[in-house]
Amino acid sequence: MDIHMQKILILDFGSQYSQLIARRVRESSVFSQVLPYNTPLTEIKSLKPKGIILSGGPCSIYDHGAPHCGQEIFNLGIPILGICYGMQLMSQCLGGEVARSSKREYGPAELVISDHTDLFEVGRPRIRAWMSHGDQVLSLPDGFISIASTDSCVTGAMKHQSKPLYGVQFHPEVAHTPTGTQIIQNFLFRICGCNPTWTMHSYIEETIRGLRKKVGKKQVLCALSGGIDSSVVALLLHQAIGDQLTCIFVNNGALRKGEVQKVLATFGKHFNLNLQYVDAEERFLRKLKSVVDPEQKRKIIGHEFIHVFEEEARSLGHLDFLAQGTLYPDVIESCPVWGPSATIKSHHNVGGLPDGMKLELIEPLRELFKDEVRILGRELGLAEEIVWRQPFPGPGLAVRIIGEVTAERISMLQEADAIVEEEFAQSGWYRKVWQSFAVLLPIKTVGVMGDERTYEHVIALRVVESQDGMTADWVRLPYDLLAAISSRIINEVKGINRVTYDISSKPPSTIEWE
């Protein structure tokens, strides 16, 4: 199967939902790829997509500097679906009129369908749709008709009468539009003529082909941490280039309890990878001495990782590439990718890389979400224990220690973190949540132990549920489990006399504290 013949392109105009659109397409077994809105027309044509989706976006099309694409894209003969801003852009480019609505729509609305063919073949005359817009199409371009409306939006959806051009004012990709997946699938299968043949197995085959082409006869260094992301990258590369791969496992001094022994046993012995271990604990701690700012921590750790890798590369001979397990949420949070988005925090493997790095990056998971990587891991034969391992930050426990990172504070947090993991595993809650971990706070509080006054550190317990890490909600844990964790930490970890529970969601908070 030629995946390139079954590709849907999503042009990103800065929407927070662009990757969600890509997910909905992939969940329908059709390959999708997100590209910046200003991707050259020649590149779009060379990719030979079966269809194109124009994402929403935070701007008004009349804002200064608002993102636009050339009108030529609508003359390619390729089916196009514009969503929200994408629909307004299509309308404006083709001669329609878009203006501020007298009544903005945010939230659920009843969409009345007037054309039940192709896009809206959903088996009902009215559907619930999620709106999020202040502008709307006032007059349609030549050749277009309205195919759905709401009480305050005459053109809730539109289509061209002879060309495969469609627009919807609502967001079919979000869960708040219950029939949204069916609408997207109508576009994929009825309009674009796609076949639901893309699987994670085919993704592996295509990725391996791409890696072989990119690497050629050169050598690759892979940063292996033992988590699901870097493990999948290592196995993909191992299948693709074999002995041209060297994996480096760096102990930055802020790993979980027993992590070094687990990684060396699993990947060195079981998977037979060429694995080099570097103990750089003292080196990282020296660099982090007196540092309290979280962004500075992340950048220092990111830079030092690269320096270690480059030194190892020189000692091993000539190496050309550095492979990392960067995921799409890392990219989104670390830098404005294409649209008008803001940096939330730098991930050590994205925003913390030094400008003068000599190794060329390979990031085969850069456009995937965590749940997709888990599926990939199972396809590659990873053990369930690794596949379902909870996300762990690249800088390690250093960003779960608020304030200065010291050997003593790391040791304290390692013990508390191990207790959390043990209790979650024993209670059956480990696989039910996205992440569960301890955070060491930079404060001390008064307590009483054995009739004596104590003045010791505080642990915050953070447990969230999420699908992909982009949004998250705190978990309503059983009191007995919270009590068991608190009791064990206070009794077994010297220097801790209080445990608190973080009940904030993302947004407005992030999952990690730093």
C-alpha positions in Angstrom: 0.0 0.0 0.0 1.2 3.5 -0.9 0.4 5.7 2.1 1.1 8.8 0.0 -2.0 8.0 -2.0 -4.1 8.0 1.1 -3.1 11.2 2.8 -5.1 14.0 4.2 -3.3 17.3 4.8 -4.4 19.7 7.6 -3.3 23.2 7.0 -2.9 24.8 10.5 -4.1 28.4 10.9 -3.2 28.5 14.6 -6.1 26.5 16.0 -5.8 24.7 19.3 -7.7 21.9 17.6 -5.5 21.3 14.6 -3.9 18.1 15.9 -7.3 17.0 17.2 -8.5 17.1 13.5 -5.5 15.0 12.6 -6.3 12.5 15.3 -9.9 12.1 14.1 -8.7 11.4 10.6 -6.1 8.8 11.9 -8.8 7.2 14.1 -10.7 6.7 10.9 -7.7 4.7 9.5 -6.6 7.4 7.1 -3.2 8.9 7.4 -3.1 12.6 8.1 -0.3 15.3 8.3 -0.4 18.8 9.8 1.4 21.5 7.8 1.7 25.3 8.3 -0.9 27.4 6.6 1.7 29.0 4.3 3.1 25.7 2.9 4.0 26.3 -0.7 1.5 25.1 -3.3 4.3 23.1 -5.0 4.9 21.1 -1.8 1.2 20.5 -1.3 0.9 19.1 -4.9 4.0 17.0 -4.4 2.4 15.2 -1.4 -0.6 14.2 -3.6 -3.2 14.4 -0.8 -6.6 12.9 -1.3 -8.1 15.9 0.6 -7.2 19.0 2.5 -8.7 20.4 5.7 -8.3 24.0 6.6 -8.2 24.4 10.4 -9.9 27.0 12.6 -7.8 29.7 14.1 -8.0 32.5 16.8 -7.8 35.4 14.4 -10.4 37.3 12.4 -9.6 37.1 8.7 -9.6 40.9 8.7 -7.0 41.2 11.5 -3.7 42.7 10.6 -1.3 39.8 9.9 -4.1 37.2 10.0 -2.9 33.9 8.3 -4.0 33.4 4.7 -3.3 30.8 2.0 -3.3 31.5 -1.7 -6.5 31.3 -3.7 -4.8 28.8 -6.1 -5.3 26.0 -3.6 -9.0 26.0 -4.4 -8.3 25.4 -8.1 -6.3 22.1 -7.5 -9.4 20.0 -7.9 -8.6 18.4 -4.5 -11.5 18.1 -2.0 -11.2 20.8 0.7 -13.1 21.1 4.0 -12.8 24.5 5.8 -13.5 24.5 9.5 -14.6 27.7 11.2 -11.8 30.2 10.3 -11.0 27.8 7.4 -14.6 28.2 6.1 -14.5 32.0 6.4 -11.1 32.1 4.6 -12.4 29.9 1.8 -15.4 32.2 1.4 -13.3 35.4 1.4 -10.8 34.0 -1.1 -13.5 33.0 -3.5 -15.5 36.3 -3.4 -17.8 35.9 -0.5 -18.3 38.3 2.3 -17.3 37.7 5.9 -18.1 40.1 8.8 -18.5 40.4 12.5 -21.6 38.6 13.6 -24.3 40.6 15.5 -24.4 37.6 17.9 -21.3 35.6 18.6 -21.7 31.8 19.1 -19.6 30.0 21.7 -20.6 26.6 22.9 -23.4 24.2 21.8 -25.9 25.1 19.1 -28.6 23.3 17.2 -27.6 22.9 13.6 -30.5 22.5 11.1 -29.4 20.6 8.1 -30.9 21.5 4.7 -28.8 19.2 2.5 -28.5 15.6 3.7 -26.2 14.4 0.9 -22.5 13.6 1.1 -21.1 15.7 4.1 -24.3 15.7 6.2 -25.5 12.2 5.5 -25.9 11.6 9.3 -29.5 10.2 9.4 -31.1 13.2 11.2 -32.3 16.7 10.3 -30.9 18.4 13.3 -27.6 17.9 15.2 -25.8 19.4 18.1 -22.7 21.3 17.1 -20.0 23.1 19.0 -19.5 26.7 17.9 -16.7 29.1 18.6 -16.8 32.2 16.4 -17.3 35.9 16.3 -17.3 36.3 12.5 -19.6 34.6 10.0 -20.2 34.3 6.2 -22.8 37.0 5.3 -22.8 36.3 1.5 -21.7 33.2 -0.2 -19.2 33.1 -3.1 -20.5 32.3 -6.5 -21.4 28.6 -6.9 -21.9 28.0 -3.2 -25.1 27.1 -1.3 -25.9 27.0 2.4 -26.4 23.4 3.6 -27.0 24.0 7.3 -27.9 26.9 9.7 -28.4 27.8 13.3 -30.7 30.4 14.9 -28.0 33.1 14.7 -26.0 31.8 11.7 -27.7 31.5 8.4 -24.7 29.8 6.9 -23.7 27.2 9.4 -22.2 25.1 6.6 -21.8 25.5 2.8 -20.7 23.6 -0.3 -19.9 24.4 -3.9 -22.5 23.0 -6.3 -20.0 21.5 -8.7 -16.6 21.5 -7.0 -15.6 19.4 -3.9 -15.3 22.5 -1.7 -17.1 22.4 1.7 -17.1 24.6 4.8 -18.5 24.2 8.3 -18.8 27.0 10.8 -18.7 24.6 13.8 -16.0 22.2 15.1 -16.7 18.6 14.1 -13.4 17.4 15.6 -14.4 18.1 19.2 -16.3 15.6 21.4 -19.0 18.3 22.0 -20.2 17.7 18.4 -21.5 14.2 18.9 -21.9 13.5 15.1 -18.6 15.2 14.3 -16.6 12.0 13.6 -19.3 10.8 11.2 -19.2 14.2 9.4 -15.4 14.0 9.1 -15.7 10.4 7.9 -18.2 11.5 5.2 -15.6 13.9 4.0 -12.9 11.2 4.0 -14.8 8.4 2.4 -17.8 9.9 0.4 -16.1 13.0 -0.8 -12.3 12.3 -0.9 -12.7 8.6 -1.8 -10.2 7.5 0.9 -10.0 3.8 2.0 -9.7 3.0 5.7 -6.5 1.1 5.3 -4.0 3.1 7.3 -2.9 1.3 10.5 -0.1 1.7 13.0 1.6 -1.2 11.3 1.7 0.7 8.0 3.0 3.7 9.9 5.9 1.6 11.2 6.7 0.5 7.6 6.5 4.0 6.3 8.6 5.4 9.1 11.3 2.7 8.8 11.5 3.4 5.0 11.8 7.2 5.8 14.5 6.6 8.4 16.6 4.4 6.1 16.4 7.0 3.4 17.3 9.9 5.8 20.2 8.1 7.5 21.7 6.2 4.6 25.0 4.7 5.7 25.6 7.2 8.5 25.6 6.6 12.3 22.9 7.5 14.8 23.0 8.2 18.5 19.7 7.6 20.3 19.0 9.2 23.7 17.3 6.3 25.6 15.6 7.0 28.9 13.6 3.8 29.4 10.3 5.6 28.9 7.8 4.6 26.2 8.8 7.5 23.8 12.5 6.9 23.6 12.0 3.1 23.7 9.8 3.2 20.6 12.3 5.5 18.8 15.2 3.1 19.7 13.3 0.1 18.4 12.2 1.8 15.2 15.7 2.8 14.5 17.0 -0.7 15.4 14.7 -2.2 12.9 15.6 0.4 10.3 19.4 0.6 10.5 20.6 -2.1 12.9 24.2 -1.7 13.9 24.3 1.9 12.7 22.5 2.7 15.9 24.2 3.4 19.3 21.9 4.1 22.3 23.1 6.3 25.1 21.5 6.1 28.6 22.6 9.1 30.6 22.1 9.2 34.4 21.6 12.9 35.1 21.2 12.2 38.8 17.5 13.0 38.8 16.1 9.6 37.7 13.6 7.4 39.6 14.7 4.9 42.2 16.2 1.8 40.6 15.9 3.3 37.1 19.5 2.6 36.0 19.3 -1.1 36.8 15.9 -1.5 35.0 17.0 0.2 31.8 20.3 -1.6 31.5 18.5 -5.0 32.1 15.6 -4.4 29.7 17.4 -2.8 26.7 20.9 -4.1 27.1 20.0 -7.7 27.7 16.5 -8.3 26.5 16.4 -6.2 23.3 20.1 -6.6 22.5 20.6 -3.0 21.7 24.1 -1.4 21.5 23.6 0.5 24.8 26.2 2.7 26.4 25.7 3.9 30.0 27.0 7.3 31.1 27.0 8.2 34.8 26.9 12.0 34.7 25.1 12.6 38.1 27.8 14.8 39.7 28.2 16.8 36.4 24.5 17.7 36.2 24.2 18.6 39.9 27.2 21.0 39.6 25.4 22.7 36.7 22.2 23.0 38.7 23.7 24.3 41.9 21.8 27.3 43.2 19.4 27.3 40.2 15.7 27.8 41.1 14.1 29.1 37.9 12.3 26.2 36.1 13.0 27.4 32.6 16.7 27.8 33.5 16.7 24.3 34.9 15.2 22.8 31.7 17.6 24.7 29.5 20.7 23.7 31.6 19.6 20.1 31.6 18.9 20.1 27.8 22.2 21.7 27.0 24.1 19.4 29.3 22.4 16.3 27.7 23.6 17.5 24.3 27.1 18.1 25.5 27.2 14.6 26.9 25.9 13.1 23.7 28.4 15.0 21.6 31.3 13.9 23.8 30.1 10.3 23.6 29.8 10.7 19.8 33.4 11.8 19.5 34.6 9.0 21.7 32.7 6.4 19.7 33.9 7.7 16.3 32.0 9.8 13.8 28.3 10.0 14.5 25.9 12.1 12.5 22.4 12.1 14.0 20.8 12.4 17.4 17.4 10.6 17.8 14.9 11.7 20.5 11.5 10.8 21.6 9.9 14.2 21.1 6.1 14.1 20.9 3.7 16.7 19.5 2.6 18.1 22.9 6.3 18.8 23.7 6.5 20.8 20.5 3.3 22.8 21.2 4.3 23.7 24.7 7.9 24.6 23.9 7.5 27.0 21.0 5.0 28.7 18.7 4.9 26.2 15.9 2.9 27.8 13.1 0.0 29.8 14.4 -0.2 32.6 17.0 0.5 30.4 20.0 2.6 31.1 23.1 5.4 29.3 24.7 4.2 27.5 27.9 7.5 25.8 28.9 10.6 24.5 27.2 11.0 20.8 27.0 14.6 19.7 27.3 14.5 18.0 23.9 12.8 20.9 22.1 13.3 24.3 23.6 16.4 23.5 25.5 18.7 22.5 22.6 21.8 24.6 22.1 22.2 26.6 18.8 25.6 25.2 18.1 24.6 21.5 18.3 26.6 19.5 15.8 24.4 16.4 15.6 21.4 16.5 13.3 18.1 15.7 15.0 15.9 12.7 14.2 12.4 12.8 15.8 10.2 10.1 14.3 7.4 10.6 16.9 7.2 14.4 16.6 3.7 14.5 15.2 2.2 11.7 17.5 0.4 11.8 20.8 1.1 9.6 23.7 -1.7 7.2 23.2 -0.6 6.7 19.6 2.9 6.0 20.7 1.6 3.3 23.1 -0.2 1.6 20.1 3.1 1.8 18.2 5.0 0.3 21.2 2.7 -2.7 21.3 3.1 -3.2 17.5 6.9 -3.2 18.1 6.7 -5.9 20.8 7.4 -3.8 23.9 6.3 -5.3 27.2 3.1 -4.0 28.7 5.1 -2.6 31.6 6.9 -0.2 29.3 4.0 0.5 27.0 1.8 1.6 29.9 4.5 3.4 31.8 3.3 6.9 32.8 5.0 9.9 31.2 8.1 11.1 32.9 9.7 14.5 32.1 13.0 14.5 30.3 14.7 16.6 33.0 13.6 13.9 35.5 12.9 14.7 39.1 14.7 18.0 38.7 11.5 19.6 37.6 9.5 17.9 40.4 11.7 19.6 43.0 10.6 23.1 43.4 13.6 25.3 44.1 17.2 24.2 44.1 18.1 20.6 43.1 20.5 18.9 45.5 21.5 15.2 46.0 19.7 15.2 49.4 16.4 16.5 47.9 16.6 14.1 45.0 17.0 11.2 47.3 14.1 12.3 49.4 11.8 12.7 46.3 13.0 9.3 44.9 11.8 7.5 48.0 8.4 9.4 48.0 8.0 8.8 44.2 8.7 5.1 44.6 6.0 4.8 47.3 3.4 6.5 45.0 4.3 4.1 42.2 4.0 1.1 44.4 0.7 2.1 45.9 -0.8 2.8 42.6 0.4 -0.5 41.2 -0.9 -2.5 44.1 -4.3 -0.7 44.1 -4.9 -1.2 40.4 -5.0 2.6 39.8 -1.7 2.9 37.9 -3.3 2.2 34.4 -6.5 4.1 35.2 -4.7 7.5 35.3 -2.5 9.5 33.0 0.1 10.4 35.6 0.6 10.0 39.4 3.7 11.4 41.0 5.1 13.3 44.0 6.5 16.9 44.0 8.9 18.2 46.6 7.9 21.7 47.7 10.5 24.4 48.8 8.8 24.9 52.2 8.9 23.3 55.6 6.0 23.0 58.0 5.7 22.2 61.7 4.6 18.6 62.7 4.7 16.2 65.6 6.4 12.9 65.6 6.8 10.8 68.8 5.7 13.7 71.0 8.4 15.9 69.5 8.2 18.9 67.3 9.3 18.5 63.7 10.0 21.1 61.0 10.3 19.3 57.7 9.5 19.2 54.0 6.2 18.9 52.2 5.2 16.6 49.4 2.4 17.5 46.9 0.7 14.5 45.3 -0.3 15.1 41.6 -2.7 12.7 39.9 -4.4 13.5 36.6 -6.5 11.9 33.9 -5.9 12.8 30.3 -6.0 11.3 26.8 -3.0 13.0 25.3 -1.5 15.4 27.9 -2.9 18.5 26.2 -5.7 18.9 28.7 -6.1 17.1 32.1 -8.3 16.9 35.1 -7.3 15.9 38.7 -8.5 12.5 39.7 -11.0 11.9 42.5 -9.0 9.2 44.3 -10.5 7.0 47.0 -9.7 8.4 50.5 -8.2 5.0 51.6 -5.6 5.2 48.8 -4.7 8.8 49.6 -4.4 7.9 53.3 -2.1 4.9 52.5 0.2 7.0 50.4 0.3 9.9 52.9 1.0 7.5 55.8 3.8 5.7 54.1 5.6 8.8 52.8 5.5 10.5 56.2 6.6 7.3 58.1 9.1 6.0 55.6 10.8 9.0 54.1 13.0 10.9 56.4 12.6 14.6 56.2 8.9 14.7 55.2 6.1 15.4 57.6 3.2 16.6 55.4 1.5 15.4 52.2 -1.0 17.6 50.2 -3.1 16.8 47.1 -3.1 19.0 44.0 -6.7 19.5 42.8 -6.0 21.8 39.8 -6.7 21.0 36.2 -4.9 21.7 32.9 -5.6 24.4 31.9 -5.2 26.7 33.8 -2.4 24.7 35.5 0.1 22.4 33.8 0.5 18.8 34.7 4.1 19.2 35.9 4.7 21.9 38.5 7.7 23.2 36.6 
